[in-house]
Amino acid sequence: MPRKRLTKTKVQSPKAKPGKKAEKLDENGTLNKKRANDTNDEPAPKKVKVDSKASKSTDKTTDASTAKKAKNEPKQMQNKTDTNLDEIDFECAKINEEGKKYNLKICTWNVSGIRAVIKKNGIDYIAKEDADIFALQETKCDKDKMPDEIKLPGYNHYFVDSKKPGYCGVALFSKEKPISVKYGLNNSTFDIEGRMITAEFPEFFVINVYVPNAGQKLVTLPKRLEWNKVFKKHIQELDQKKPVIICGDMNVAHQEIDLKNPKTNTKNAGFTKEERDDMTDFLAAGFTDTFRLLYPDTEGAYTFWSYFANARGKNIGWRLDYFLTSERIKNKVCDNIIRKQVYGSDHCPVILYLNL
């Protein structure tokens, strides 16, 4: 896939935007507080009270009430929002198991609102990263209302949105035009939420996915487990045709090493036995978690942090964003990098370098 230089796009100046078990975040950091609007019950997130010590928090609530309270927190309690692009090495010198340098670079990023990330200079980052393929999740924007700033020159753009305004949504940008692009899982229950794009290229498929969250008090765990079954079947069918590269917010910390506080989260969304077992089962069906392939023992490698209590500064987080590949191409992977230096969302980007 030829690599092209991108033209930088001017964006607005960044503005900080904060993002049941109410526990002290530095002791727990539970995920079922994250994304209060991802339970498919109500279009708007619940308001959450925050005590004077900022010891109680909700992980991905973006309503105005929460934002106001976060704004009033002491500065040292809030997460950093500005990215210094000069601190980042965007290249990869590593070779894969076959002794080859990368010729394909893919970036996945849950932006937690495409309009918000634009205001935080996210376009400057995307242009600088200069990946061959970008997969964005949780765009929260109708596809016919996508800001022009996100439609970068040099890329083919694909969007899918949710029938519920301001909910879910994913986007895929590719320098090379795919052979075909399909939206969803051919499942009426899930496809109205705008959670997946599948792009076919000559030698592989790329699947950009935003997996349903199990919700507060696990109210949507049954829905999540049904998704897992349908998704696995779909991917296995694609894998019979050509190798697959799956990227996105999988909404599960697979192993204890993948979150800061595993012992206090075993009954919370993203770390239940059912969700973890399903990930184990999926990988056993012939797929590889590329980060753990390369870094099996690396601790503190997270891709999501709460907006409250300086969770990111303290690195109290979860690894929820993945690159999974067909096992037969795992030796083609050069590196998997978590771009923790990139701000603007409660998730950070993840980069896959490989030679295909």
C-alpha positions as CSV (number, residue, x, y, z in Angstrom):
1,M,0.0,0.0,0.0
2,P,1.7,3.3,-1.1
3,R,2.3,5.8,1.7
4,K,1.5,9.4,0.9
5,R,2.2,12.7,2.7
6,L,-0.8,14.4,4.3
7,T,-1.6,18.1,4.2
8,K,-2.0,19.5,7.6
9,T,-5.4,21.0,8.4
10,K,-5.9,24.0,10.6
11,V,-8.1,23.5,13.6
12,Q,-9.5,25.6,16.4
13,S,-7.5,26.1,19.6
14,P,-7.9,23.2,22.1
15,K,-10.4,23.5,24.9
16,A,-10.4,21.3,27.9
17,K,-13.5,19.1,28.0
18,P,-13.9,16.8,31.0
19,G,-15.2,13.7,30.5
20,K,-22.4,2.0,40.4
21,K,-20.3,1.5,42.6
22,A,-19.0,4.8,43.7
23,E,-15.4,4.2,44.8
24,K,-12.3,6.2,45.3
25,L,-10.8,6.2,41.8
26,D,-7.2,5.7,43.0
27,E,-8.3,2.5,44.7
28,N,-10.6,1.1,42.1
29,G,-11.2,2.9,38.8
30,T,-14.2,0.8,37.9
31,L,-15.3,0.6,34.3
32,N,-19.1,0.3,34.8
33,K,-19.0,4.0,35.6
34,K,-17.6,4.7,32.2
35,R,-19.7,5.7,29.3
36,A,-23.0,6.2,31.1
37,N,-24.7,6.8,27.7
38,D,-23.6,3.4,26.4
39,T,-26.3,1.2,28.0
40,N,-28.8,1.6,25.2
41,D,-31.4,2.7,27.7
42,E,-31.4,6.4,27.4
43,P,-30.0,8.8,24.8
44,A,-28.6,11.1,27.4
45,P,-26.1,10.2,30.2
46,K,-27.1,10.2,33.8
47,K,-26.1,13.1,36.0
48,V,-23.7,12.0,38.7
49,K,-22.9,13.8,42.0
50,V,-19.3,14.4,42.9
51,D,-18.3,14.9,46.5
52,S,-16.1,17.7,47.7
53,K,-13.0,15.5,47.7
54,A,-13.6,14.4,44.2
55,S,-13.4,10.8,45.4
56,K,-16.4,9.6,43.4
57,S,-16.5,9.7,39.7
58,T,-18.2,8.5,36.5
59,D,-15.8,7.3,33.8
60,K,-17.1,8.5,30.4
61,T,-20.0,10.8,31.2
62,T,-20.0,13.9,29.0
63,D,-23.2,15.7,30.0
64,A,-23.1,19.4,30.9
65,S,-23.6,18.9,34.6
66,T,-20.6,16.6,34.9
67,A,-18.5,18.8,32.7
68,K,-19.2,21.8,34.9
69,K,-18.2,19.9,38.1
70,A,-15.0,18.7,36.5
71,K,-14.2,22.2,35.4
72,N,-14.5,23.3,39.1
73,E,-12.1,20.6,40.3
74,P,-8.6,21.7,41.4
75,K,-6.4,21.8,38.3
76,Q,-4.1,19.0,39.7
77,M,-7.2,16.7,39.9
78,Q,-8.0,16.9,36.2
79,N,-6.3,15.1,33.3
80,K,-4.0,16.8,30.9
81,T,-5.6,17.7,27.5
82,D,-2.8,19.2,25.4
83,T,-0.6,17.0,23.1
84,N,2.9,18.0,22.3
85,L,3.5,16.4,18.9
86,D,7.2,17.1,19.0
87,E,7.6,14.6,21.8
88,I,6.4,11.7,19.6
89,D,8.4,9.5,17.3
90,F,6.0,8.6,14.5
91,E,8.2,6.1,12.8
92,C,9.1,2.4,13.6
93,A,12.5,1.0,13.1
94,K,11.6,-2.5,14.3
95,I,11.5,-5.5,12.0
96,N,9.0,-8.4,12.2
97,E,9.8,-12.1,12.7
98,E,10.3,-12.4,8.9
99,G,13.0,-9.7,9.1
100,K,11.0,-7.1,7.2
101,K,10.3,-3.4,8.0
102,Y,6.7,-2.2,8.1
103,N,4.9,-1.1,4.9
104,L,1.5,-0.7,6.5
105,K,0.6,1.6,9.4
106,I,-2.9,1.5,11.0
107,C,-4.1,3.8,13.8
108,T,-7.2,3.1,16.0
109,W,-8.6,5.7,18.4
110,N,-11.8,6.1,20.4
111,V,-12.2,9.8,20.1
112,S,-15.2,10.1,22.4
113,G,-16.8,12.7,20.1
114,I,-15.4,13.8,16.8
115,R,-16.3,17.4,17.3
116,A,-14.7,17.5,20.7
117,V,-11.4,16.0,19.5
118,I,-11.3,18.5,16.6
119,K,-11.4,21.3,19.1
120,K,-8.5,19.7,21.0
121,N,-6.2,19.7,17.9
122,G,-7.0,16.0,17.1
123,I,-6.7,16.8,13.4
124,D,-3.1,18.0,13.8
125,Y,-2.3,14.7,15.5
126,I,-4.0,12.6,12.8
127,A,-2.2,14.5,10.0
128,K,1.1,14.1,11.8
129,E,0.6,10.3,12.4
130,D,0.1,9.9,8.7
131,A,-1.2,6.3,9.0
132,D,-2.3,4.4,5.9
133,I,-5.6,3.6,7.7
134,F,-7.3,5.4,10.5
135,A,-10.1,3.7,12.5
136,L,-12.1,6.0,14.8
137,Q,-14.7,5.0,17.3
138,E,-17.4,6.8,19.2
139,T,-17.7,9.6,16.7
140,K,-21.1,10.6,18.2
141,C,-22.1,12.4,15.0
142,D,-24.6,11.8,12.2
143,K,-22.6,10.9,9.1
144,D,-24.3,13.7,7.1
145,K,-23.1,16.2,9.7
146,M,-19.5,15.2,9.8
147,P,-17.3,18.3,10.1
148,D,-15.3,19.1,7.0
149,E,-12.1,19.2,9.1
150,I,-12.2,15.5,9.6
151,K,-12.3,14.7,5.8
152,L,-8.6,14.9,5.4
153,P,-7.2,15.1,1.8
154,G,-5.5,12.0,0.5
155,Y,-7.9,9.6,2.2
156,N,-11.1,7.8,1.3
157,H,-13.6,8.4,4.0
158,Y,-16.3,6.0,5.4
159,F,-18.8,6.8,8.2
160,V,-21.6,4.9,9.9
161,D,-23.7,6.4,12.6
162,S,-26.3,5.4,15.2
163,K,-30.1,5.9,14.8
164,K,-29.8,7.4,18.2
165,P,-28.3,10.9,17.9
166,G,-25.0,11.5,19.7
167,Y,-24.4,7.8,20.3
168,C,-21.7,5.4,19.1
169,G,-20.6,5.8,15.4
170,V,-17.4,4.8,13.8
171,A,-15.3,6.2,10.9
172,L,-12.6,4.7,8.6
173,F,-10.1,6.6,6.5
174,S,-7.9,4.8,4.0
175,K,-5.3,6.1,1.6
176,E,-5.9,3.1,-0.6
177,K,-9.5,2.7,-1.8
178,P,-10.9,-0.6,-0.4
179,I,-12.3,-3.2,-2.8
180,S,-15.5,-3.0,-0.8
181,V,-16.8,-1.5,2.4
182,K,-19.6,-3.0,4.5
183,Y,-21.4,-1.6,7.6
184,G,-22.5,-3.6,10.6
185,L,-23.0,-7.3,11.2
186,N,-26.2,-7.9,9.1
187,N,-27.9,-8.0,12.5
188,S,-30.9,-5.7,13.0
189,T,-30.4,-5.4,16.7
190,F,-26.8,-4.2,16.6
191,D,-26.6,-2.5,13.2
192,I,-28.9,0.5,14.2
193,E,-26.2,1.6,16.6
194,G,-23.4,2.1,14.1
195,R,-20.7,0.0,15.7
196,M,-18.7,-1.6,12.8
197,I,-17.1,-1.0,9.4
198,T,-15.5,-3.8,7.4
199,A,-13.1,-2.8,4.6
200,E,-11.7,-5.4,2.2
201,F,-8.3,-4.9,0.6
202,P,-6.5,-7.2,-1.8
203,E,-4.7,-9.2,0.8
204,F,-6.7,-8.6,4.0
205,F,-9.8,-7.3,5.8
206,V,-9.7,-4.4,8.3
207,I,-12.6,-4.4,10.8
208,N,-13.1,-1.2,12.8
209,V,-15.3,-2.0,15.8
210,Y,-16.8,-0.4,18.9
211,V,-18.0,-3.2,21.0
212,P,-21.1,-2.7,23.3
213,N,-20.4,-1.9,26.9
214,A,-22.0,-4.2,29.6
215,G,-23.3,-1.1,31.4
216,Q,-23.8,0.1,34.9
217,K,-24.8,-2.8,37.2
218,L,-24.2,-5.0,34.1
219,V,-27.7,-4.2,32.8
220,T,-26.6,-4.7,29.2
221,L,-24.3,-7.7,29.8
222,P,-26.7,-10.1,28.0
223,K,-26.7,-7.8,24.9
224,R,-22.9,-7.7,25.1
225,L,-22.6,-11.5,25.2
226,E,-24.9,-11.9,22.3
227,W,-22.8,-9.4,20.3
228,N,-19.7,-11.6,21.1
229,K,-21.4,-14.6,19.5
230,V,-22.5,-12.8,16.3
231,F,-19.2,-10.9,16.0
232,K,-17.1,-14.1,16.3
233,K,-19.2,-15.9,13.6
234,H,-18.8,-12.9,11.3
235,I,-15.0,-12.7,11.7
236,Q,-14.6,-16.4,11.3
237,E,-16.4,-16.2,7.9
238,L,-14.1,-13.4,6.8
239,D,-11.0,-15.2,8.0
240,Q,-11.8,-18.1,5.7
241,K,-11.4,-15.7,2.7
242,K,-8.3,-13.8,3.7
243,P,-6.6,-12.6,6.9
244,V,-8.3,-10.1,9.1
245,I,-7.0,-7.2,11.2
246,I,-9.5,-6.2,13.9
247,C,-9.1,-2.8,15.6
248,G,-11.0,-0.7,18.0
249,D,-12.5,-0.3,21.4
250,M,-13.3,-3.9,22.5
251,N,-14.6,-2.8,25.9
252,V,-12.8,-5.5,27.8
253,A,-9.6,-5.8,29.8
254,H,-8.7,-9.4,29.0
255,Q,-6.2,-10.2,31.7
256,E,-5.5,-8.8,35.2
257,I,-2.4,-7.1,33.8
258,D,-4.7,-5.1,31.5
259,L,-6.1,-2.8,34.2
260,K,-4.8,-1.1,37.3
261,N,-7.1,-2.7,39.9
262,P,-8.3,-6.1,38.9
263,K,-9.4,-7.4,42.3
264,T,-12.0,-4.7,42.8
265,N,-13.4,-4.9,39.3
266,T,-14.4,-8.5,38.8
267,K,-18.1,-7.7,38.9
268,N,-17.8,-4.5,36.8
269,A,-18.4,-4.0,33.1
270,G,-15.3,-4.8,31.1
271,F,-13.8,-7.2,33.5
272,T,-16.5,-9.8,34.2
273,K,-15.6,-13.4,33.9
274,E,-18.1,-13.7,31.0
275,E,-16.5,-11.0,29.0
276,R,-12.9,-12.1,29.6
277,D,-13.8,-15.7,28.8
278,D,-15.3,-14.7,25.6
279,M,-12.2,-12.8,24.6
280,T,-10.1,-15.9,25.5
281,D,-12.5,-18.0,23.4
282,F,-12.2,-15.6,20.5
283,L,-8.4,-15.6,20.5
284,A,-8.4,-19.4,20.7
285,A,-10.3,-19.6,17.5
286,G,-7.3,-18.4,15.6
287,F,-6.6,-14.8,16.4
288,T,-3.8,-12.9,18.2
289,D,-3.7,-9.9,20.5
290,T,-0.7,-8.2,18.9
291,F,0.2,-6.1,21.9
292,R,0.5,-9.1,24.2
293,L,2.3,-11.0,21.5
294,L,5.1,-8.5,21.6
295,Y,4.8,-7.3,25.2
296,P,3.5,-10.2,27.3
297,D,4.6,-8.9,30.6
298,T,4.4,-5.2,30.3
299,E,2.4,-3.6,33.1
300,G,0.7,-0.2,33.2
301,A,0.0,-0.3,29.4
302,Y,-3.5,1.3,29.3
303,T,-5.5,3.0,26.6
304,F,-8.5,4.4,28.7
305,W,-8.5,6.5,31.8
306,S,-11.3,8.3,33.7
307,Y,-11.6,12.0,33.3
308,F,-11.7,12.5,37.1
309,A,-9.1,12.6,39.9
310,N,-6.1,12.8,37.6
311,A,-6.5,9.1,36.7
312,R,-4.4,9.5,33.6
313,G,-1.7,11.3,35.5
314,K,-1.7,8.5,38.0
315,N,-2.0,5.9,35.2
316,I,-5.1,4.3,36.8
317,G,-6.5,2.9,33.6
318,W,-7.6,0.0,31.4
319,R,-6.4,-1.5,28.2
320,L,-9.6,-1.6,26.1
321,D,-8.3,-0.8,22.6
322,Y,-6.8,-3.6,20.6
323,F,-5.3,-4.8,17.4
324,L,-6.2,-8.4,16.9
325,T,-5.0,-10.3,13.7
326,S,-5.5,-13.7,12.2
327,E,-2.9,-15.9,13.8
328,R,-1.3,-16.8,10.4
329,I,-0.1,-13.2,9.9
330,K,1.1,-12.5,13.5
331,N,4.8,-12.9,12.3
332,K,4.2,-10.0,9.9
333,V,3.7,-7.6,12.9
334,C,6.6,-5.2,13.5
335,D,5.2,-3.3,16.5
336,N,2.1,-2.2,18.4
337,I,2.4,1.2,20.1
338,I,0.1,2.8,22.6
339,R,0.3,6.5,22.0
340,K,-0.2,7.6,25.6
341,Q,1.3,11.0,24.8
342,V,-1.8,11.9,22.7
343,Y,-4.6,13.6,24.6
344,G,-8.0,14.9,23.6
345,S,-10.1,11.9,24.5
346,D,-10.4,9.5,27.5
347,H,-8.8,6.9,25.2
348,C,-5.4,7.3,23.5
349,P,-4.6,6.1,20.0
350,V,-3.0,2.7,19.3
351,I,-0.7,2.1,16.3
352,L,0.0,-1.2,14.5
353,Y,3.0,-1.5,12.2
354,L,3.2,-4.5,10.0
355,N,4.4,-5.8,6.6
356,L,1.8,-7.2,4.3
